[in-house]
Amino acid sequence: MTLSAPTGRVVDLRVQPVDEVLDRVEWSLQVCLDSDTVVRKRRSVGARTDRDTWVRVERRGFGKIREQGWNGTECAALLDGVTRPVWHSGVVWRDVNEPVMWRADETELLPGAPIGTSVLAVDPQLPEEWWQALNSSLDALAEQRTIRIATPDTVTITQAGITKAISSAFPGSFDTVVERWAPAHADLNWANMTGPTFCLFDWEDWGNAPRGLDAAALWGNSLAVPVLADRVRHERRSDFESRDGKLMTLFVCAKILGPDAHPEDPRLEPARHMAEQVIAELQAG
C-alpha cells in the first residue's frame, strides 16, 4: 500500500491512509502513539505518546521546502523568551513514490487545549495573564536573529509577493516597500495557541517577515468577534501604528477580501472598512 497519492493529486491526511506512516514514526522515535488521541488535519497528523509527549507528522512537497528546508519546530527550540512546547527529537524521510517529504517532531505536551479554530466566532474570554504572555512572547520573538524566511501558508513571504497582493486588492498611490523585517511565527491564529494558559505552537513556518505580520494575522482571525479584534489591536498597537504594521494589515485584508471570499463571511465588512482607513493613513504620509 502506498503512503501517498500520485503526483498532481491533492492529498488530505484527514482521509488519506497513514497507518504505515505512523508505524514508521513509532519505530524511528521509539514511541507508542495513542490511537485514541490522534488528530488528523489536511496536511498533518498528531498524537500523544506513551512517554507523555506529542508527535506531529507533516507531509510537504519538495517545492515547499526547497529554499530553507522545513525544520522550523526544531529551530524554534533555540528561541529565548518565547513560550512554546519544548522540542525533544525529530525524524525526516523522503517518500519513495512522490516528490514529497515526511517529517515528525516530538515535543512536550501543551499546557491546555487549543483556544479554538483558526478563526473564532465567539470571545474566548482570556485572562489578563494570557495577554501579557502573548505580548512577552511576540516581543521576545521579534528580537531574535535568524536566517530563516517566514512561509505563511507554506509560501515564502517576499517583498514582491506583498506588493502584488496589496496592489491587486487596493490599487492606489502609496508605497508598499517594507522597512523592517523581524522574526515572526507566521501562522498566528487561535488554533495554534492554548488557553487559559498561554502557549504558542506549530512553528513549521516561522522566520523573518515584515513587522506586524503576526499581529495583523491574529487581528484578521478575530474580526468575526469585534471586541476580540479590538483587543488584539490594543495589545499590539505599536505594531499596528508602524508603517509596516499598516502594510501587513492591508496584506491580511487582501487575503480576506480575495476572489475566494465567502459572501457571508462576517469579516468582510470590517476588513473593507479597515483597509480604507489604513490606505488613507498611508497616502497622507
Buried (B, 14 or more C-beta within 10 A) or exposed (E): EEBBBEEEEEBEBEEBEBEEBBEBBBEBBEBEBEEEEEEBEEBBBBBBBEEEBBBBBBBBBEEBBEEBEBBBBBBBBEBEEBBBBEBBBBBBBEBEEBEBBBBBBBBBEBEEEBBBEBBBEEEBEBEEEBBEBBBBBBBBBBEBEBEBBBBBEBEBBEEEEBBEBBBEBBEEEBEBEBEEBBBBBBBBBBBBBBBBEBBBBBBBBBBBBBBBBBBBBBBBBBBBBEEBBEBBBEBBEEBBEBBBBBBBBBBBBBBBBEEEEEEEBBBBEBBEEBBEEBBEBBEEE
